[in-house]
Amino acid sequence: MYFEAANQPIAIAVEQVTDDEFSALEAALQAAEQVQTLKQAGSGGSVHSNASISTGAASNKSGGSTAPITISGSLNAALLGKRRLPSSFQDVGAAPAQTNAAGAGTGKGAEAANSKRRQPASFQNAAAPSLPPLSYAEGKITYVYTPLEVDYHCCQLAASGVAAVGFDIEWRVTYETGKVPRNTALIQLCFARPGRGYECLLLHIAHSGLTPALRAVLTSQALLKVGVGISGDAQKLMRDFGQDCNGLVDLSEDANARLCGVGSTRCPQKWSLAGLVEELLKARLEKHNGLRCSNWEVKPLSPAQQEYAALDAFASLRVHQVLQTMPVLTVAPLPAPVLPIPQASDVQRLSVPAEAALKPLQPAKLAVYKLFFEQGLAASQIAQARHVSGRHRGGLPGRCDRRRLRLPLASAGRQPGRPH
C-alpha cells in the first residue's frame, strides 16, 4: 500500500494491520496532512494536497489480512520520530529562482544554488581553455600516384635546396592475427617553399612504387627527414621494399636535447607528436581514428585523408623549425664507475683446470663423441649416421635415438643409462 502526498515522501513498513488499525492509521494520516497544511498556510506558503492510499496485491480492508503495508507520505517529524532532510536538499527544485534586473538570483532556487552543497572551486575551475587545433588550411597539398608524377616532384624537391622535410608514412591496418602487415601505401614529405608557404607531397607509392628519384630523396644525407619515431618508419620501408633511409632526425630525441639538461627541471621523456605540438606550438593535434585506420591503398584518397596525412607531416616540420631556434643544453657527464683491478691471485683463483680424463657421458652423447674423436667423422657424416633431420645439420646434431646407435655402448666400457 502506498500513501502519496505533495510534500516530501517518507516510507514506513507496517506489518499485520487489521481493519480497525487501518482505519485509525488513515485518520491519523489525514489529520497530520491537515496540520501540515495549516502550518504552511500560516507562513504564507501554498500547499496542494494530494493524499491518497492505494493497496497492493493483497487487500488490507479484508478481515484478518496480515500482508505487509508500505506507507509513504508527508508526516510531521514529531509524529514519525525521524530527522528532516537538510534544507539544501528540500528546497532544490521547490521554487524556481527569480532573477532581478541586476542578474542576481532570488528565491529558494537561488538560495539552494548558493548553499554549501556545491562543487569545490578546484573542480569548477579545473577545465582550462582548450588549445586551438593545428591547421594546414593555408598549405598546398600535391597528391600524385603515377610513377612519372612522383619522379617529377621528387626531382623538383631535390633541386630546390630544401634542408629538411617533415616525414611520415601510412599503411592499411588489417587487424588480422598472425598476418604480415601490409606494405607502406603513402609517403608524406612536407617542406617550406621560400616566400610561398608550405607544400606537402603525398606520394601514393601503393600505385606508383618507389621510383628512382624517390629512392634518391630517401637515401640523401643532405636532405633531413624529421619526425617522431622516424627510425620505425625507416625500418618498415626496409622491410617492405628493402629501401634504406638516411638523414633521419628523431624529434623526440631532439626535444630532449633542447628541453632537458643543465639548468632545466625537465627530465627526458618519450615525446609524442601531439605532445610536442602542444608544448612548442601551443596547439592541439587532432587524431581521428576513423581516418588513421582507414584504407590508405584506395585510389584516389579522399580529401579528408589527404588533409589528415598532410597535417602530420606539417606538424613534424613545424616542431623541427621551433626546435632549431632553441639551444642544445649540455648534459652533466656521469662519473665514470671505478672498477677494481683484478690481481694475479684473483685470476688464478678464477681459472678452471682441465679434466685429466673424460667423465661419464649420456649414451647418445658418448656415441657422438666416439664417432667424432675416434672414427674421425665430420659433422655432416655424423648427422647422416645418426639420422638427424636436415634442420639440425648446420651444427652438431642435437637429437639422437638409442634405437639407431651404430656404435655398441658396451664396447665403451659403460652400460646404457637413462637419458636425461
C-alpha positions in Angstrom: 0.0 0.0 0.0 1.3 3.5 -0.9 0.3 6.8 0.6 1.2 9.7 -1.7 1.3 13.4 -0.9 2.6 16.6 -2.5 5.3 17.1 0.1 8.4 15.1 0.9 7.8 11.3 0.8 8.7 9.2 3.8 8.5 5.4 3.7 7.3 3.3 6.7 6.9 -0.5 6.7 3.9 -1.7 8.8 3.1 -5.3 9.2 -0.1 -7.2 10.4 -2.6 -4.3 10.1 -6.2 -5.2 10.9 -9.3 -3.3 9.7 -9.6 -1.2 12.9 -5.9 -0.3 12.9 -6.1 0.5 9.2 -8.9 3.0 9.7 -7.1 4.6 12.7 -3.9 4.9 10.7 -5.8 6.5 7.7 -7.5 9.0 10.0 -4.1 9.9 11.7 -2.5 10.5 8.3 -5.3 12.8 7.1 -5.1 14.7 10.4 -1.3 15.1 10.0 -1.8 16.3 6.5 -4.3 19.0 7.6 -1.9 20.1 10.4 0.9 20.5 7.9 -1.4 22.4 5.5 -2.4 24.9 8.2 1.3 25.4 9.2 2.3 26.3 5.7 -0.8 28.4 5.1 0.1 30.5 8.2 3.6 31.1 7.0 2.4 32.4 3.6 3.1 29.3 1.6 0.7 27.4 -0.6 0.0 23.7 -0.4 -1.6 21.5 -2.9 -2.7 18.4 -1.0 -2.9 15.3 -3.0 -3.1 12.5 -0.4 -4.2 9.0 -1.4 -3.9 5.5 -0.2 -3.6 2.5 -2.6 -3.3 -1.1 -1.7 -1.0 -3.7 -3.3 -1.8 -7.2 -4.5 -3.2 -8.2 -1.1 -6.3 -6.2 0.1 -5.8 -4.7 3.6 -9.5 -3.9 4.0 -10.3 -7.6 4.2 -10.7 -9.0 7.6 -7.7 -10.6 9.2 -5.3 -9.5 6.5 -1.6 -9.6 7.6 0.0 -8.5 4.3 2.9 -6.0 4.8 1.9 -2.4 4.0 4.2 0.3 2.8 3.1 3.8 3.5 4.7 6.9 2.0 3.5 10.4 2.8 4.3 13.8 4.3 4.1 13.5 8.1 5.2 15.7 10.9 8.7 14.9 12.1 7.4 14.8 15.7 4.9 12.1 14.8 7.4 10.0 12.9 10.4 10.4 15.2 12.6 10.9 12.1 15.1 13.6 11.2 14.2 16.1 8.5 16.3 16.3 5.4 18.6 19.4 5.2 17.0 22.5 3.8 19.5 22.5 0.9 18.1 19.2 -0.2 14.4 20.0 0.5 14.4 23.3 -1.4 16.3 22.3 -4.5 13.7 22.5 -7.3 10.9 23.5 -4.9 10.7 27.1 -6.1 12.3 28.5 -9.3 14.9 31.2 -8.8 13.9 34.6 -9.8 16.3 37.0 -11.5 16.3 40.7 -10.8 17.4 43.4 -13.1 21.0 43.2 -11.9 21.1 39.5 -12.8 21.3 38.2 -9.2 19.1 35.2 -8.3 16.5 35.4 -5.6 14.1 33.0 -4.1 14.5 29.4 -2.8 16.1 28.2 -6.0 18.9 30.9 -5.7 19.3 30.0 -2.0 19.8 26.4 -2.9 22.2 27.3 -5.6 24.2 29.3 -3.0 24.1 26.6 -0.4 27.1 24.6 0.8 26.4 21.5 -1.4 28.2 22.7 -4.5 31.3 21.5 -6.3 34.6 22.8 -4.9 36.2 25.7 -6.7 39.1 23.5 -7.7 36.6 21.2 -9.5 34.7 24.1 -11.1 37.9 25.9 -12.5 39.8 22.7 -13.4 38.8 22.8 -17.1 41.3 25.2 -18.7 40.5 26.8 -22.1 41.3 24.3 -24.8 44.1 24.9 -27.2 43.2 25.8 -30.8 43.6 23.0 -33.3 46.6 22.9 -35.6 45.5 23.8 -39.1 47.0 23.3 -42.5 44.4 25.3 -44.3 46.8 27.7 -46.0 49.3 25.0 -47.1 49.4 23.3 -50.5 48.7 19.6 -51.0 50.1 17.8 -54.0 48.7 14.3 -54.3 50.3 12.1 -57.0 50.1 8.3 -57.7 51.7 7.7 -61.1 55.5 7.0 -61.4 56.0 9.9 -63.8 54.5 12.4 -61.4 56.3 11.0 -58.4 59.7 11.3 -60.2 58.9 14.8 -61.4 58.1 16.2 -57.9 61.0 14.4 -56.2 63.4 15.9 -58.8 61.9 19.3 -58.1 62.3 18.8 -54.4 65.9 17.7 -54.7 66.8 20.7 -56.9 65.1 23.2 -54.6 67.8 23.2 -52.0 65.3 22.4 -49.1 67.2 21.5 -45.9 64.6 19.5 -44.1 61.2 17.9 -44.8 58.5 16.6 -42.4 58.4 12.9 -43.0 55.6 10.3 -42.3 54.2 7.2 -43.8 50.8 5.5 -43.8 49.6 1.9 -44.5 46.4 0.0 -44.3 45.8 -1.8 -40.9 44.0 -5.1 -41.2 43.8 -6.3 -37.5 44.2 -9.9 -38.5 46.1 -12.0 -36.0 49.2 -13.7 -37.4 49.0 -11.9 -40.7 52.0 -9.9 -42.0 51.3 -6.2 -42.0 50.6 -4.7 -45.4 53.2 -2.6 -47.2 53.5 1.1 -46.9 50.9 2.8 -49.1 51.7 6.5 -48.7 54.8 8.7 -48.1 54.3 12.3 -46.9 57.0 14.9 -47.5 56.2 18.5 -46.2 58.6 21.3 -46.9 58.7 25.1 -46.8 58.8 27.0 -50.1 60.6 30.3 -49.7 58.1 33.1 -49.9 55.2 30.7 -50.9 54.3 29.0 -47.7 54.3 25.2 -47.2 53.7 22.3 -49.6 53.1 18.7 -48.8 53.8 15.9 -51.3 51.5 12.9 -50.9 53.2 10.1 -52.8 50.9 7.2 -53.2 53.5 4.5 -53.6 50.9 1.8 -53.3 50.2 2.5 -57.0 53.5 4.2 -58.2 56.0 2.2 -56.4 59.4 3.5 -55.3 60.7 5.4 -58.3 64.4 6.2 -58.8 64.0 9.9 -57.9 62.1 9.0 -54.7 64.8 6.4 -53.7 67.5 9.2 -54.2 65.5 11.5 -51.9 65.2 8.8 -49.2 68.9 8.0 -49.3 70.1 11.6 -49.4 72.2 12.6 -46.3 71.8 16.3 -47.2 68.0 16.3 -47.0 66.9 15.8 -43.4 63.8 13.8 -42.7 62.3 14.8 -39.4 59.6 13.0 -37.4 58.7 11.3 -34.2 59.7 7.7 -34.2 61.1 8.1 -37.6 63.5 5.2 -37.2 60.5 2.9 -37.0 59.2 4.3 -40.3 62.6 3.7 -41.9 62.6 0.1 -40.6 59.2 -0.5 -42.2 60.4 0.8 -45.5 63.4 -1.5 -45.3 61.2 -4.5 -44.6 58.6 -3.6 -47.2 60.9 -2.6 -50.1 64.5 -3.1 -49.0 64.9 0.7 -49.1 67.5 2.4 -46.9 66.8 5.9 -45.4 69.5 8.4 -44.4 69.4 11.9 -42.8 66.9 10.9 -40.1 66.2 13.2 -37.2 64.0 11.9 -34.3 62.1 14.9 -32.9 61.7 13.2 -29.5 65.4 12.9 -29.1 66.0 16.4 -30.4 63.4 17.8 -28.0 65.1 16.1 -25.0 68.4 17.6 -26.1 67.0 21.1 -26.1 64.4 21.0 -23.3 66.4 18.8 -20.8 69.8 19.4 -19.5 71.8 21.7 -17.1 69.6 24.5 -15.8 66.4 22.7 -16.7 64.0 20.9 -14.3 62.7 18.7 -17.1 63.5 15.0 -17.4 64.0 13.3 -20.7 60.9 11.5 -21.9 59.5 9.8 -24.9 57.6 12.6 -26.7 54.6 12.0 -29.0 54.0 14.3 -31.9 50.8 15.6 -30.3 52.7 16.3 -27.1 55.4 18.3 -28.9 52.7 20.3 -30.8 51.1 21.2 -27.6 54.3 22.0 -25.9 56.0 24.0 -28.6 53.3 25.2 -30.9 50.6 25.8 -28.3 48.1 24.0 -30.4 46.2 20.7 -30.5 46.9 18.0 -33.0 43.6 16.2 -33.7 43.8 12.5 -34.3 40.7 10.8 -35.9 40.8 7.1 -35.5 38.5 6.7 -38.5 41.0 8.4 -40.8 44.1 7.0 -39.1 42.9 3.4 -39.6 41.2 3.9 -43.0 42.1 2.3 -46.3 45.2 4.1 -47.5 45.5 1.9 -50.6 42.3 3.1 -52.3 42.8 5.4 -55.3 42.3 8.3 -55.1 42.5 9.3 -51.5 39.6 11.2 -50.1 40.1 15.0 -49.3 39.8 14.1 -45.6 42.5 11.5 -45.9 44.8 13.9 -47.8 44.3 16.7 -45.1 45.0 14.2 -42.3 48.2 12.9 -43.9 49.4 16.4 -44.8 48.8 17.7 -41.2 51.0 15.0 -39.6 54.0 15.9 -41.9 53.3 19.6 -41.5 53.3 19.3 -37.7 56.6 17.4 -37.7 58.2 20.2 -39.8 56.8 23.0 -37.7 58.1 21.3 -34.5 61.5 20.9 -36.1 61.6 24.6 -37.0 60.8 25.7 -33.5 63.4 23.3 -32.0 66.1 24.8 -34.3 65.6 28.1 -32.6 66.4 26.6 -29.2 70.0 25.9 -28.0 71.1 22.4 -27.2 71.5 22.1 -23.4 74.6 20.5 -22.1 74.2 17.4 -20.0 76.3 16.9 -17.0 78.5 13.8 -17.6 78.1 10.9 -15.2 81.1 10.0 -13.2 83.0 7.0 -14.6 82.5 3.9 -12.5 85.5 2.8 -10.5 86.1 -0.9 -11.2 88.5 -3.0 -9.1 91.7 -4.1 -10.9 91.9 -7.9 -10.8 95.0 -9.2 -9.1 97.1 -12.1 -10.2 95.8 -14.2 -7.4 92.2 -13.5 -8.5 92.9 -14.6 -12.0 94.5 -17.9 -10.7 91.5 -18.5 -8.4 89.0 -18.0 -11.3 90.8 -20.3 -13.7 89.2 -23.7 -14.3 91.6 -26.6 -14.5 91.2 -29.1 -17.3 89.9 -32.6 -16.5 92.5 -35.4 -16.8 90.0 -37.9 -18.0 86.7 -37.9 -19.7 83.8 -38.0 -17.3 80.8 -40.4 -17.9 78.6 -39.2 -20.6 75.0 -39.9 -21.6 74.7 -42.8 -24.1 73.7 -40.6 -27.0 76.5 -38.0 -26.3 79.0 -40.8 -25.8 78.2 -42.3 -29.2 78.6 -38.9 -31.0 81.9 -38.3 -29.1 83.3 -41.6 -30.3 82.1 -41.0 -33.9 83.9 -37.7 -33.9 87.1 -38.3 -32.0 87.8 -42.0 -32.6 86.4 -42.6 -36.1 87.1 -39.0 -37.4 83.7 -38.5 -39.0 82.7 -35.0 -40.0 79.5 -33.3 -38.5 77.5 -34.0 -41.7 78.6 -37.6 -41.7 77.6 -38.0 -38.0 74.2 -36.4 -38.8 73.7 -38.9 -41.6 74.7 -41.8 -39.4 72.5 -40.7 -36.6 69.5 -40.0 -38.9 69.3 -36.4 -37.7 66.8 -34.2 -39.7 68.1 -31.5 -42.1 67.3 -28.6 -39.8 69.9 -29.9 -37.3 72.7 -30.3 -39.8 74.0 -26.8 -39.6 76.0 -27.7 -36.4 76.5 -30.6 -34.1 73.4 -32.9 -34.0 71.1 -32.2 -31.2 68.9 -35.2 -31.1 69.9 -38.9 -31.0 67.9 -42.1 -30.9 69.3 -45.0 -28.8 67.5 -47.5 -31.1 69.6 -46.3 -34.0 73.0 -46.3 -32.3 75.7 -47.6 -34.7 78.3 -48.0 -32.0 77.7 -50.6 -29.2 77.9 -48.8 -25.9 79.2 -52.0 -24.2 82.5 -51.7 -26.1 83.0 -48.3 -24.5 83.1 -49.8 -21.0 79.8 -48.3 -19.9 76.2 -49.6 -19.8 73.4 -47.6 -21.3 71.9 -45.3 -18.8 68.7 -43.4 -18.7 68.9 -40.3 -20.9 68.0 -37.0 -19.2 
